[in-house]
Amino acid sequence: MATQYSISGTTAKGIAASVERAVADGGLEPGDALPPVRRLADELTVSPGTVATAYKELRRRGLVVTRGRGGTVVAAAPAVASRRPPKVPDGLIDLAGGHPDPAFLPDLPRLVTPSTGPRSHRSTPRLPELERRVRAWFDADGVPSGAVTFAHGALDCIARLLTTELRPGDAVAMEDPGYHHLLDLLQAMGLRTIAVAVDDEGVRPQALREALRAGARAVVYSPRAQNPYGGCFSGRRRDELVEVLRQTPEVLVIENDHAAEIAGSALNTLTDGGLSRWAQVRTVTKYLGTDLRWAAAACDPVTLARHDGRLLLTSGWVSHLLQAAVLTLLDDPSAQLLVRRAEDAYRERRGEVVKELGQRGIAAHAASGMNVWVPVRDESAVVNGLRTRGWWVAAGARFRMAAPPGVRITVAGLEPAAAARLASDFADVLGESEATYGG
């Protein structure tokens, strides 16, 4: 155990909370060992069973792992804090945050009139006008829209879908590299992840097949603008994946189309492939406003009923004020013009970065979306080297499970004219790191 932190508590809940605070504050770091059960029980004057229960709860939530004779240690990526991105140092160009360019975000509606008089929001959780608009939105891309629902953002929706189907210890097939917040979410829920390799066309069929054979009870993936790799399904890849998933009709398939309108590529969805259990989740955060914590989902009727039943027991409904704001922007011509401009700009910006890197012999991946993934041998050397040249990029460790190292560059705010300088600096840093790496 780290010498600078002492675990406290007289109940299992209190002991677990003490360890969690230590992990969040940095008093306990990944790999630090917790005391043996009996020793900590003696120190706290509680029963060994109380400490064992606390450790069990911490394991369930992904904060610690048990290594046999190696004891119980803080997990390599505990869900409470370790993947939180570091603060961008002053004076650096931020290419790590994954944020859209504010220049392409419309102004939020100045005033949305609240509903007046007594009204049962639980009996009418969705504004009929927005629901009709959402159905048309899904229909336009070939996603079946017979059953739709709303949630408080994509992660909120995905979490609720998984909690209605899975229990702690169940396995979920996840993209590798994949969205780090989703990886943290599953860990916090006590779910196991099975890595599924991706390429420029998205999830690899054979890797998905192996994950299903290993017992995955759900699959979460992005059909385009995959974060961080940038892959997007081709028609051929879509057909191959549908064929794989048809062999396991009991598996819940969650399609996270988080950047639908700015992905820069057409949608080849699995949702129209005759799957038994499925949902497609969309949000507007990346192109209408980061404060619009709203998502829509189209799904099969069973999944809809389970999601809405759980929603009813918790928040009940998504704010009608928020729904009205989303509806206003979805139907506003000036806002939609900005969205189209953003899609074109992001396509140009990632294309310029990939081209400039390629001219310097550096392979990069960015078939769609706002990010470019660049494989490297030493993530830290590249991140630190670019930092000295004024760039701040994201180390790939936050996104990876078994995938090789790389760095993620968010190009949403990078003007095309700056791509050559970034690529030149990247090449210089690689040259320096390779020389150091090779001795």
C-alpha positions, 0 to 999 in steps of 0.5 A: 500500500502507498505509504502516504495514505491510510485506509479508514472506516468501520463498515464495508461501505466506509472502507470501500469509500476510503479506498475510492477517495484515495484512488481519486485523489492519487493517494493510491495509484495503479499497481499499489497493493492494499493490505491483506484482509486480516492485517487491515481488519486488525488495524481498523478493529473490524472483522475480516469479513467486513474488509473482505466485503469491502474488497469484493465491492471494490473488485465488482466496480473495477477499482481493484484486482486480485492477483492470487498470491500478489494480493489485491492491488489498485487496477491499472485503469480504475474507473474513478479518475485514472482516465480523466484527461490531464489539463492542457498546459498553457500556450499549447494547441489542444488537439487532445480533447475530442471537442468540436470547433466552436465556430460551427456550433449554433447559438442555443435558443434564447428562450424556450417556453416551459409547459404551463398548467398541470401536466403528467410528464411521466405519461407523455415523456417525449414531445410528439413533435420531436418524436416525429422529427426523430423518426424521420431522422432515423428513417432517412438513414435506413434505421427502423424507427418503429420504436424510439426513445430519449435519454440524457446523452449517449452514455446515459442511454447505453448505461441504461440499456446495459443495466437492464440486460446484464449483471456485474461480471457479464462480458461486453464486446468493445472496440479496441482501441475504443472510446475511453469513457465507455471503457470506464463506464463498463468498468464502473458497472462491474462488467468485463470487456472483451477487446474487438480489434478495429480497422479503417472499416470498423469492427473486424468480423473475426475479432467479433466472432471470437468475442461472442464465442468467449461469452460476450452478452452485448456488443457496443460499436460505432458504425462511423466516426469511430473514436479514436480510430476513425473507421466507418463500415463499408457495405461489405463489412456491414454484411459480414458483421450482420452474418456474425451477429445473426448466429447469437440472437440473444446478444444485445447489439448497441450501435453508437452513431454519436457523430451522425451528421458530421461523420463525413461518411454514409451510414451502413447500419446493422440495425436493418439486418434482422437482428433480434435485440438491437438499439441505435443511439444518436446524440447532438452534442458534437454538432449542436452544442456540448450542453445539449445532453440529449440522445435518441435511440431506435430499438426493438420493442423489448429493448424499448420497454426495458429502457423506458421502464428503468427510466421511469423509475429514475429520472422519469423523463428527459426535460421537455425544455431540453427537448424543445431546444433540440427540436428548435435547432434540428429544424432551424435552417441556419443551425443545419447550415452550420452542421453541413459546414462542420462536416465539410470542414472536418473532412478537409482537416482530417484529410490534410493531416493524413496527407501531410503525415503520409508525405513524411512516411507516417501512417495514419487512420481517419476514414471519418469523424473528427480524429486521426489515429497515428500508430507509434512505438512510444506514446510518451515520447511522442506526446512529450516531444510534440508538447515541446513544439507547442502541440497537445495530443492524446496518448492512446493508452486511455483508449486501448485494451490490447491494441498496439500503441498510438496517439489520437489527434483531434483535428476539428479545430485545426486549420488545414494550413497548420497540418504541414507544420504539425506533420513536420513536427511529428516526423521530427519527434518520431525521428528523435524517439526512434533514435532514443528507443534504439539506443 
